Amino acid sequence: FWKVLRHINAYVSNKWPLKFPCAYLNTQGSCTTGTPLIRVQGNIFTIIRRYSFTLRTLVQYFVVLGNSIFLHFRPISNKLKKVVSLQLQMGIKSSIY
């Protein structure tokens, strides 16, 4: 994925605010050069706007994947619901007596 890094002006002490945010994309799988990182310049809002669709798509993929696992393994889901509901019922009965 990507991480946001900031570059420091060489003439300024490290105590000063960081300048020039940029993103580096990890392209290890498709990299033919020596470095697996590609620099993407722009301010932080440009970087977030450019890659927010990709991250949103990734989150949607995992949501769909999670739902499909429970749809394909419905007996497991039903057993899990039964076990949880039985434990809740036993907890309620023991608190009454």
N, C-alpha and C positions, 0 to 999 in steps of 0.2 A: 504494500500500500504506500502511502506517502506520509511524510512528516514535514512540518513547517520548521525551517531553520531561519535564523536571522544572521546577517553579516554585520560585523563591527567595523567602523571606519578606523583605519590603522593609526590615524593621528589623534584619536580621542581615547581617553582612559577607559578602562573597562567599567568604571562607575557610571558612565553616561548611558543614556537609553540606546538600545540596539536599533539599527537602521536596516532598511532594505530587506523586508521579508521575502522569501522565495520558497518554493517547494521543490523537493527532489522526489521523483517517481522511481520506485524500485522496479527495474526492468531486467532482473537477473535471468528470467526465462528466455528473453528474446534479445539479449545483449550480445553483440559480436565484438565490441571494443573492450578495452581494458577495464573501464568503469561501468558498474551496473546501474548508475544513477543518472537521470536526466534532470537538468535544472529547468524549472518553470518559473519565469520571472513575473512580477506583478505584485500588487499589494495583497494583503491577506484576504480582503473581500473578493477580489478577482479569483484568487485561488480557490476559495470556498465555493464560490458560485460555479466555477468551472467543473469542480469535482463533486458537488453535492448530488448531482443526478446519478453519478456512478455509485456513491455510497448508499443513496436511497434505493437504487436497484438491487444492490447487494443485500440490504436489509429485507427488502421484499422477497428476494430469493430464499433467504433462510426462513422467513415466515411461511411461505408456501411449502417449503421442504418440511418444516415441522408439522404443518397441518396434514400434508400428504402421508407422513409417517403414521400419524394417528388414524387416518382414514384407511390405510392399508392394513394396519394392525389393530382393527377395532376390538377384537377380543381382549387384547392386552389393555386397551384403554378402559373397556368395561370392567375388567377384573380390578384394575387400579381404582376405579370409582367405587366398586363394591367394598374393597378393603378399607378405603378411607371412610366411607359412610358407616361401615360396621364399627370402626374404631371410634368414630364420633358418637354413635349410639351407645356403645359400651361406656364411654366417658360420661355421657349424660346420665345413664342409669346408675353408675357408681356414685355420682355426685348427689343423686336423689336419695339413695338408701343410706 
